[in-house]
């Protein structure tokens, strides 16, 4: 029997959930890391490439910078989403009901302690998801499905 303090998280691991949670984590980590400056590097490289192409008839920098810019600003998320969809189809959890219980000592799945509180480094609450950074990686829970 669960105590009144326990929180039950129950959701269906659907392809939409996998994509939405991955996109939320992707956006959050991009905004809060130095990775956001990599795009600026490709912009600067493109500027050198244009100068090299116009003044010296050398196109190497421009080609590399253009490929980098296209990947960074256009292809990065669609490629990641494609890999997520592909791996989702192989997942044993695909379209299954997932239930976690948050208790005072940690996070449980099927009455087994999965993540102890001492192993949790940080918890970030976004609009739709809660990100939990822990010793074993990163876990996202949907906010709307947390029952008290």
N, C-alpha and C positions, 0 to 999 in steps of 0.2 A: 504494500500500500504506500502511495507517495505522500510525503509530508506536504503541508500547505505552502512551504517555502520553495518546493521543487517547481521548476519550470519545464514544461513539456514542449518540445519542438517537433512538429510532425509535418512532413511535406512529401510530395511526390518528386522523385529525382527524374524530371523530364528533360528533354533536350532544351526546351525553352529556359528552364531553371538553370541548367548547366551554362548556357550561353549568357543569360542575364547576370548570373553571379560572377562569371569570369570577366564580363565586361565591366561590372562594378569594381572588381578588384584591379583590373587593368587600368581603368581611369583613375582610381584612387592612388595607386602606386606610381603612375606616371606623373600625377600632379604633385606628389610629395617625395620626389626623388630627383636626382641630378640627370636622370635619363631624358627629361624634357629639353635639355640643352643639346642633345645629340642632333636634333633637327636643325638647330642654329649652325652647328658645325658644317652640315651639308649645304646650307645656304651660303656660308662663307666660302666653302670650297667651290660652289657654283660661280661665285663672283670672280674668284681667281681663274676659274675655267673659262669664263666669258672673256676676260682680259687676255688670257693665253690664246684663245681661239681667234680673237680679233687682231691682236698685235703680232702674234708669232706663228699663227697657223698650226697651233698645237691643241689637240682636242681631248687629250687624256683626262685632264682634271674635269672638264665639262661633262664627259661621258660618265665618269665615276660619280660625280656630284649629282647628276641627273638621275642615275640609277638609285643612289642613296636617298634622294628627295622623294622619288616616286615610291620607293619601299616605305620610307619612314612616315610619310603623310597620307599615302593612299592604300598601300597593300598590307601594312603590318597587321591591323585588326582583321581584315577579311581572311588573311592566311591563318591567323591564330584561330579564328572562328571555324574555319574549315577543319583544322586539326582537332578542335574540340568536338565537332560533329562526328568526325571519323572515330575518335576514341570513345565517344558516348555509345556508339553502336556496339562496341566490343565490351562495354562495361557490364559487370554482373548486377549492378544496381539500376540499370536503365529501366525507367518507368515503374519503379518499385516505390512503395511507401517506406520512408525513412523516419525513424523516431529516435530522438535524443532526449535525455533528461538531464537538466542542469541541477545538480545538488550542491550542498554546501562544500563538499570536498572535491568536486570536479564535474566533468561531463561524462555521462554514461550512454552507452548504446547497448540495447538488449541486456540490461542489468549488469554490464561489464564496464568497469571504469576505463575510459578511453584516454582522457586527458585530465591529469591532476591539476589543481589550481596552481601549485608551485611551478608547473611547467608552462603556464600561460604568461607570455611577455607583455602583450598589449591587446586591448579590445577597442575597436573603432566602430561606432554606430553610424551608418550611412542612412540615407532615406529608406531604402528597401532591404538592406542587408546589414548584418553585424559581422565584422571581420574579427576573427580571433587568431592572433599570431602566437604560436606555441612552439615548444621544443621540437615537435615532429613536423612542423610545416605551418600551413595556413588553412583555416576552416571558415567557411561562410555559412551563416544561418539566415533564413528569411525573417525579417522583422514581423511581418503580418501574421505569421503562423506560430508565434510564440504565445503559448497559452499559460495563464497563471493559475 
